[in-house]
Amino acid sequence: MVQPWIPELLLHYLHILRRDYSVLQQQTAVLAEKQLKSKRSLSHQEQSLVSHKMDDVIKSSILTGEVRSQVEFEHSVVDDCLASVHS
């Protein structure tokens, strides 16, 4: 025979589990939002780096008279971005 207090105890534990699950869901949502903001920030930093690199290349081309092809320029920007992101 089941003791009369067992269902109450089980309901109490169920309530605790539901509460803890709710807290975990909230924490997961907060972490996901932080990660999204971090990715957005990194993307903005990469765009800024590309923009600065383009300015540097244009200034250098004007000063030296050297003209680089679009493909060379794009490869240079990508290489520099990857190097700065991974360093």
C-alpha positions as CSV (number, residue, x, y, z in Angstrom):
1,M,0.0,0.0,0.0
2,V,1.2,3.5,-0.9
3,Q,1.9,5.8,2.0
4,P,-0.4,8.8,2.0
5,W,2.5,11.3,2.1
6,I,4.3,9.9,-1.0
7,P,2.0,11.6,-3.6
8,E,2.5,14.9,-1.8
9,L,6.2,14.4,-1.8
10,L,6.2,13.5,-5.5
11,L,4.1,16.6,-6.3
12,H,6.6,18.7,-4.3
13,Y,9.5,17.3,-6.3
14,L,7.6,17.8,-9.5
15,H,7.1,21.5,-8.6
16,I,10.8,21.9,-7.9
17,L,11.8,20.3,-11.2
18,R,9.4,22.5,-13.1
19,R,10.8,25.6,-11.4
20,D,14.4,24.6,-12.1
21,Y,13.5,23.8,-15.7
22,S,12.0,27.2,-16.1
23,V,15.1,28.9,-14.7
24,L,17.3,26.8,-17.0
25,Q,15.2,27.9,-20.0
26,Q,15.5,31.6,-19.0
27,Q,19.3,31.2,-18.5
28,T,19.6,29.5,-21.9
29,A,17.7,32.3,-23.6
30,V,20.0,34.9,-22.0
31,L,23.1,33.1,-23.1
32,A,21.8,32.7,-26.6
33,E,21.1,36.4,-26.8
34,K,24.6,37.2,-25.5
35,Q,26.1,34.9,-28.1
36,L,24.1,36.6,-30.9
37,K,25.2,40.0,-29.7
38,S,28.8,38.8,-29.7
39,K,28.5,37.5,-33.2
40,R,27.0,40.8,-34.4
41,S,29.8,42.7,-32.7
42,L,32.4,40.5,-34.3
43,S,30.8,41.0,-37.7
44,H,30.8,44.7,-37.2
45,Q,34.5,44.6,-36.2
46,E,35.3,42.6,-39.4
47,Q,33.4,45.1,-41.6
48,S,35.2,47.9,-39.9
49,L,38.6,46.2,-40.5
50,V,37.8,45.6,-44.2
51,S,36.8,49.3,-44.5
52,H,40.0,50.5,-42.9
53,K,42.0,48.1,-45.1
54,M,40.3,49.4,-48.2
55,D,41.2,52.9,-47.2
56,D,44.9,51.9,-46.6
57,V,45.1,50.2,-50.0
58,I,43.6,53.2,-51.8
59,K,46.0,55.6,-50.0
60,S,48.9,53.4,-50.8
61,S,48.0,53.1,-54.4
62,I,47.7,56.8,-54.7
63,L,51.0,57.5,-53.0
64,T,53.0,54.8,-54.9
65,G,51.2,54.9,-58.2
66,E,50.7,51.1,-57.9
67,V,47.4,49.9,-59.0
68,R,46.2,46.5,-57.8
69,S,43.6,44.3,-59.4
70,Q,40.3,43.8,-57.7
71,V,41.1,40.1,-57.1
72,E,44.4,40.9,-55.5
73,F,42.8,43.5,-53.3
74,E,40.0,41.1,-52.2
75,H,42.5,38.3,-51.4
76,S,44.6,40.8,-49.5
77,V,41.7,42.0,-47.4
78,V,40.5,38.4,-46.7
79,D,44.0,37.3,-45.7
80,D,44.4,40.3,-43.4
81,C,40.9,39.8,-41.8
82,L,41.6,36.2,-41.2
83,A,45.0,36.9,-39.7
84,S,43.6,39.6,-37.3
85,V,40.6,37.5,-36.2
86,H,42.7,34.5,-35.4
87,S,45.5,36.4,-33.7
